[in-house]
Amino acid sequence: MKAVSRMLVLAVALAAAQVGAQEYYGDFRPDAPELAARGPLQVGVRTLVAEHKDQLDILHATAGQPNPRYSRKLTLEVWYPARLAAGQKEHTVYTDVLGAGANDPKRPNTPFQFNGRAARDAAPAAGQGGRYPLVIVSHGYPGSRLQMSYLTENLASKGYVVVAIDHLESTRADKAGFPSTLLNRRLDDLFVLDTVAAWAKPGSGNFLAGVVDADNTALIGYSMGGYGALNAVGAGISASAVAYVPGGSLAINQQGNQQYEAQRDARIKAVVAFAPWGAANQVWDAAGLAGVRTPTLFISGDQDDVAGYKDGVLKLFEGTVHANRYLLTYVGGRHNSAPNPPSPAAWSNFDDFMAYSEPVWDSRRINNINQHFVTAFLGIQLKQQPFQSYLDLPPLQADGTAKPDPGLWKGFAKRTALGLEWRHLPAQ
């Protein structure tokens, strides 16, 4: 019977792969909210590498050698508004890997491919109103720069340059000790921001020269990426959390540390934090969370058993008292509120499948809803677009209509906003 079950699973996966041969993650479902629709611009994509030299190699630090140094080579995927050549199409094939690190026999690193709606190495298109805002995307632990392509492609089609990071020692291919992720997420984010700002300068020789406005930046982070994004905009970790990394090295990210406070970056205008990790593990205290002043959109499932909800994401939402913030909650959702749907390649391994899927929610539906709200939020914060009415939402009745106002959540067709909760708290 077990053999028959495995054969059925593989047959279903094979059928799904054939049916979805030209599927693109993030495409607009019939029930998708309005702002999920792809934008008017064509999208290009390139892979670049940035090397952050002379960094602390925390995983090899010892009492006898507390300060070993190394270069952190970060692979970046860059999506951008493009000008396609004759015959060029918005189509590419991304190659990623399954698994949870290089040495896990239960989940070996297995390459898989999926389609992307972007033209590889296309020429960038000049912005009509100047340069495009920058969005930096940070994955979970482990994860990859490609795991939110439904969102990165969508944002590029709406006039953003989107740069997603493969964080060294934190991807599915090279997962290593957790202290590296705790220490380096904020540092990687800020380094990439500085790097793209240098590439954006006229005469840099990079294809982004004159294309991207790094002074107008948002951070999008998922799980540990959300931890890093909040840490980058003023959520200094607590004194007790410094002990999570041996040798006191994590104090560089600590609230009250003068070096940390001096590295607040005014170029970062907004944060989108998907299921950000840390609050349930006492990474922050009230003073640390109060350091955030950047407008923030939190997105989470209320059954998140990784980052936590009431003691996790909801606590972060309520505790960032000096930021204007929103919270979108998927009722019944767990931790996977951010990634692409699971590839058919993941269907033969339960753990790989569950690293992408949601038990209750359809991932494609989540993707569309994320596109809608992230478009509205970043449009307001980075482009001053008139999208505030998409965020000023009344509570819903069971039939999907608002009470006492009989209107709908703006952008949603009637009866399609079920299973969602929306909160807003202004900055104090």
C-alpha positions in Angstrom: 0.0 0.0 0.0 2.8 2.4 0.8 4.3 1.8 -2.6 1.0 2.5 -4.3 0.6 5.7 -2.3 4.0 6.9 -3.4 3.2 6.1 -7.0 0.0 8.1 -6.7 1.8 11.1 -5.2 4.3 11.0 -8.0 1.6 10.7 -10.7 -0.2 13.6 -9.3 2.9 15.7 -9.2 3.8 14.7 -12.8 0.3 15.6 -14.0 0.5 19.0 -12.2 3.9 19.7 -13.8 2.5 19.0 -17.2 -0.7 21.1 -16.7 1.4 23.9 -15.2 4.1 23.8 -17.9 3.5 27.4 -18.7 2.3 28.5 -15.3 3.8 31.6 -13.8 3.6 32.1 -10.1 1.7 35.2 -9.2 -0.6 35.3 -12.2 -4.0 36.9 -11.5 -6.7 34.5 -10.4 -10.4 35.4 -11.2 -10.9 36.2 -7.5 -7.8 38.2 -7.0 -8.1 41.6 -5.5 -7.7 44.6 -7.8 -4.1 45.7 -7.1 -2.8 42.2 -7.6 -2.9 42.7 -11.3 0.4 42.9 -13.1 1.6 46.4 -13.9 2.0 48.0 -17.3 5.8 47.7 -17.6 7.7 44.8 -19.1 10.1 43.1 -16.7 13.8 42.1 -17.0 15.9 40.0 -14.6 19.6 39.6 -14.1 21.8 37.8 -11.6 24.6 39.8 -10.0 27.1 39.2 -7.2 28.2 41.5 -4.4 31.1 40.8 -2.1 31.1 42.2 1.4 34.7 42.0 2.4 36.4 41.8 5.8 33.4 40.6 7.8 33.4 38.7 11.1 33.3 34.9 10.4 31.1 34.2 13.4 30.8 30.4 12.7 34.6 30.0 13.1 35.1 32.3 16.0 36.7 30.7 19.1 38.0 31.9 22.5 41.5 31.8 21.0 40.5 33.4 17.8 37.5 35.7 18.5 37.7 37.8 15.3 38.3 35.7 12.2 37.5 37.5 9.0 36.1 36.5 5.6 34.3 37.9 2.5 30.5 37.3 2.3 29.7 36.7 -1.4 26.0 37.5 -1.9 24.2 36.4 -5.0 21.5 38.9 -6.0 18.5 38.5 -8.3 17.5 41.8 -9.8 14.1 42.5 -11.4 13.5 45.8 -13.1 11.3 47.6 -15.7 12.8 46.6 -19.1 12.8 47.5 -22.7 12.6 44.2 -24.7 14.5 43.7 -27.9 12.6 42.5 -31.0 11.6 38.8 -30.5 12.5 38.9 -26.8 9.9 37.5 -24.5 9.1 37.9 -20.8 10.0 34.3 -20.0 12.9 32.8 -18.0 13.5 29.6 -16.1 14.7 29.9 -12.5 16.8 27.1 -10.9 16.5 26.7 -7.2 17.0 23.8 -4.8 14.9 22.0 -2.2 16.2 20.8 1.1 17.4 22.3 4.3 21.1 22.5 4.0 23.9 20.6 2.2 24.1 17.7 4.7 20.6 16.7 5.5 20.0 13.1 4.3 16.3 13.3 4.9 16.0 16.4 2.6 18.9 16.3 0.2 19.5 19.4 -1.9 17.6 18.7 -5.1 17.6 21.2 -8.0 14.3 22.2 -9.5 13.1 24.7 -12.0 10.1 26.9 -12.5 9.0 29.5 -14.9 9.4 33.2 -14.5 7.6 36.0 -16.3 10.7 38.2 -16.9 13.2 38.6 -19.8 16.7 37.5 -18.9 19.3 40.2 -19.3 16.9 42.6 -21.0 17.8 46.3 -21.3 16.5 48.5 -18.5 13.7 51.0 -19.3 14.1 54.6 -18.3 11.5 55.8 -15.8 9.0 58.4 -17.0 9.2 60.3 -13.8 12.8 59.7 -13.0 14.4 56.7 -11.4 12.6 53.8 -9.8 12.3 53.1 -6.1 14.4 50.3 -4.7 12.9 47.2 -2.9 15.3 44.8 -1.1 14.0 41.3 -0.4 15.3 39.0 2.3 14.4 35.3 2.5 13.8 33.0 5.5 16.1 30.5 7.1 16.7 28.6 5.1 15.4 30.1 1.8 16.5 31.7 -1.4 16.4 34.8 -3.4 13.9 33.2 -5.7 11.2 32.1 -3.2 9.0 35.2 -3.7 9.3 35.6 -7.5 5.5 36.0 -7.7 5.9 39.3 -5.8 9.3 40.5 -7.1 8.2 40.2 -10.7 4.9 41.9 -9.9 6.5 44.9 -8.2 9.0 45.3 -11.1 6.1 45.6 -13.5 4.8 48.5 -11.4 7.9 50.5 -11.6 10.3 49.3 -8.9 13.8 47.8 -9.0 13.7 44.7 -6.8 16.9 43.1 -5.5 16.5 39.8 -3.7 19.5 38.5 -1.6 20.8 35.0 -1.2 22.1 35.3 2.3 25.4 33.4 2.7 25.1 30.4 5.1 21.3 30.8 5.2 20.0 29.4 1.9 18.6 25.9 1.3 21.9 25.1 -0.5 24.4 26.3 2.1 22.5 26.4 5.4 24.9 26.7 8.3 24.9 27.7 12.0 22.1 30.0 13.1 24.5 32.6 14.7 25.4 33.7 11.1 21.8 34.5 10.3 21.2 36.4 13.6 24.3 38.5 13.1 24.4 39.2 9.4 20.8 39.8 8.2 20.8 43.6 9.0 24.4 43.9 7.8 23.7 42.2 4.5 20.6 44.4 3.9 22.5 47.6 4.5 25.5 46.4 2.5 23.2 45.6 -0.5 21.6 49.1 -0.1 25.0 50.7 -0.2 26.1 48.5 -3.2 23.0 49.3 -5.3 23.3 53.0 -4.4 26.9 52.9 -5.9 25.7 51.0 -8.9 23.0 53.6 -9.4 25.4 56.5 -9.8 25.9 57.8 -13.4 29.1 56.4 -14.8 29.3 53.4 -12.5 29.3 51.0 -15.5 26.5 49.0 -13.9 23.2 48.5 -15.9 21.4 50.2 -13.0 23.3 53.5 -13.4 20.7 56.2 -13.5 17.9 53.6 -13.2 17.3 53.1 -9.5 16.6 55.6 -6.6 18.3 54.1 -3.6 17.3 57.1 -1.5 13.8 55.8 -1.7 14.0 52.2 -0.5 11.8 49.5 1.1 12.8 46.3 2.8 10.7 43.2 2.4 11.6 40.3 4.7 10.2 36.9 5.4 10.7 35.1 8.8 14.4 35.7 9.5 14.3 38.3 6.7 11.6 40.1 8.7 13.8 39.9 11.8 16.6 41.5 9.8 14.4 44.2 8.2 13.1 45.3 11.6 16.6 45.2 13.1 17.7 47.4 10.2 15.1 50.1 10.9 15.6 50.6 14.6 14.4 47.4 16.4 17.6 46.9 18.4 17.8 43.5 20.1 17.6 43.2 23.8 20.6 42.7 26.1 19.5 39.1 26.9 19.3 38.3 23.2 23.0 39.2 22.7 23.7 35.8 24.4 22.2 34.0 21.4 25.6 34.4 19.6 28.8 33.5 21.5 31.3 36.1 22.4 28.9 39.0 22.6 29.3 39.7 18.9 25.5 40.3 18.5 25.8 43.5 20.5 26.4 45.2 17.2 22.7 44.9 16.6 21.7 45.8 20.2 19.3 48.6 21.2 21.3 51.4 22.9 24.6 50.5 21.3 26.0 53.8 19.9 27.4 52.1 16.7 24.0 50.5 16.1 22.1 53.7 16.6 24.4 55.6 14.3 23.6 53.2 11.5 19.9 54.1 11.1 19.4 54.6 7.4 17.1 57.4 6.3 16.9 55.9 2.8 14.7 53.2 4.1 11.1 54.5 3.9 9.0 51.3 4.4 9.1 47.7 5.7 7.0 44.7 4.8 7.5 42.0 7.4 6.1 38.6 6.5 5.9 36.3 9.6 8.9 38.1 11.2 10.7 35.8 13.7 12.0 36.9 17.1 9.3 38.3 19.4 8.3 34.9 20.8 11.9 34.2 21.5 12.4 37.4 23.5 14.7 39.0 20.9 13.2 42.4 21.6 12.0 44.3 24.6 9.7 47.3 24.7 12.5 49.8 24.3 13.9 47.9 21.3 10.6 47.8 19.5 10.0 51.5 20.2 13.0 52.3 18.1 11.1 51.5 14.9 9.8 54.7 13.2 9.5 53.3 9.7 6.0 52.6 8.3 5.5 48.8 8.5 3.1 46.3 7.0 3.1 43.0 8.9 1.6 39.9 7.3 1.1 36.6 9.2 -1.1 33.6 9.8 -2.8 33.4 13.2 -1.6 29.8 13.6 2.0 30.6 12.9 3.9 28.0 14.9 7.4 29.2 13.9 7.4 32.9 14.5 4.4 32.8 16.8 1.3 35.0 16.5 -0.1 36.3 19.8 3.4 36.1 21.4 5.1 36.8 18.1 3.9 38.9 15.1 0.9 40.5 16.9 3.3 41.4 19.7 5.6 43.1 17.2 2.7 44.9 15.6 1.5 46.3 19.0 5.0 47.0 20.3 6.4 49.1 17.4 4.5 52.1 18.9 6.4 54.9 17.1 5.7 53.5 13.6 2.5 53.8 11.5 1.8 50.1 11.0 -0.7 47.6 9.6 -1.3 43.9 10.2 -2.9 41.6 7.6 -3.8 38.2 9.2 -4.6 35.0 7.4 -7.1 33.2 9.7 -6.0 29.6 9.9 -2.7 30.4 8.3 0.6 29.1 9.6 4.1 30.4 8.8 4.2 30.3 5.0 2.5 33.6 4.2 5.2 34.8 1.9 6.7 32.2 -0.6 5.7 30.9 -4.0 3.5 27.8 -4.1 5.3 24.5 -3.7 6.8 23.3 -6.9 5.6 19.8 -8.1 9.2 18.8 -7.4 8.5 19.1 -3.7 5.5 16.9 -3.6 7.4 13.7 -3.1 8.9 15.0 0.2 6.5 16.0 2.9 9.0 18.4 4.6 9.9 20.1 1.4 6.3 20.5 0.5 5.4 21.9 3.9 8.2 24.4 3.6 6.2 26.3 1.0 2.5 25.3 1.4 -0.3 26.2 3.8 -2.5 23.5 5.2 -5.7 25.6 4.9 -5.0 28.4 2.4 -4.3 28.0 -1.3 -0.8 29.5 -1.9 -1.8 31.2 -5.2 -4.7 33.0 -3.4 -2.3 34.2 -0.7 0.1 35.4 -3.4 -2.5 37.5 -5.0 -3.7 39.0 -1.7 0.0 39.8 -0.8 0.5 41.5 -4.2 -2.6 43.7 -3.6 -1.7 44.9 -0.2 2.0 45.3 -0.8 1.3 47.3 -4.0 -1.0 49.6 -2.0 1.4 50.0 0.9 4.6 50.6 -1.1 2.7 52.8 -3.6 1.8 55.1 -0.7 5.2 55.1 1.0 7.6 55.2 -2.0 5.5 56.8 -4.8 2.9 58.8 -3.0 0.2 57.1 -5.0 -3.5 57.6 -4.0 -3.9 54.1 -2.5 -4.8 55.0 1.1 -8.5 53.9 0.6 -7.2 50.3 0.0 -5.8 50.3 3.5 -8.6 52.2 5.3 -10.7 49.0 5.7 -13.8 48.5 7.9 -14.3 45.2 9.7 -16.1 42.4 7.8 -19.3 40.5 8.5 -19.4 36.7 7.7 -20.8 37.3 4.2 -17.8 39.5 3.2 -19.6 42.8 3.5 -18.6 45.6 5.9 -20.5 46.6 9.0 -22.2 49.1 9.5 -21.2 50.4 6.1 -22.6 48.0 3.5 -19.6 48.6 1.2 -16.8 46.1 0.6 -13.1 46.1 1.3 -11.9 48.3 -1.5 -10.4 46.2 -4.3 -12.1 42.9 -3.3 -15.2 41.5 -5.0 -18.1 40.7 -2.7 -17.6 37.5 -0.6 -13.9 37.2 -1.5 -12.3 38.8 1.6 -13.3 36.0 3.9 -10.6 34.6 6.2 -8.8 37.8 6.5 -8.3 40.3 9.4 -7.0 43.8 9.1 -5.6 46.0 11.8 -4.1 49.5 11.8 -2.3 51.4 14.6 -1.0 54.9 14.0 2.4 56.0 15.3 2.3 57.4 18.8 
